[in-house]
Amino acid sequence: MVNVAVDALSRTSNGELFTMLVSTVSTNIMEEIKRSWEQDKAIQGIIVDLKKDLGSHPQYKWANNHLNRKGKTVVDNDPILQHKLIFLYHDITKVDILELQ
């Protein structure tokens, strides 16, 4: 029996593989971000308010179960989650982060 997944992956370019990997990682990190909102009372308050009245917090937008502030995803003040995002989306090393702290 031929391994169809391996055969399919062997025919894709590196760019396509990178896109698939980033898409999967991005989905996982978005779920972590959403879970962090559940733990933050201030963020929960904003979400509840926006669900009742979309104009209640002018700088925030709630749509499709996604919270944005000024067009960017809201990330809870969780240092571990913030570091994951930095490593995932920026060309930065642990040494750079330690120097920033």
Residue, then its C-alpha position, 0 to 999 in steps of 0.5 A: m500500500v502506498n502512503v498517499a500523504v507522503d507521496a502528495l507531500s513529496r510533490t509540493s514545493n517548500g513554499e507550499l509546505f511552509t504555508m501548510l505548517v504556518s496555517t496549522v500553527s496559526t490556528n493553534i495559536m489563535e485557539e490559545i489566544k481565545r482561551s486566554w480571553e476566557q481567563d481575563k476578566a477585563i477582556q471578558g467584560i469588553i466582549v460581553d459589552l460588544k456583544k450587547d452594543l458594538g459601539s460600546h468600546p469604539q477602539y474594539k471590534w467583535a466579529n466572528n468570535h474574534l476580538n480586535r483593537k485598532g485592527k489587530t488581534v487582542v492578546d492577553n497579558d500572558p508572557i508565555l503566549q506573547h513569547k510564542l507569538i514573537f518566536l512564531y512571527h518575528d525573526i528574533t532569538k531568545v537572547d534578543i528577548l532576554e535583552l528586552q526584559 
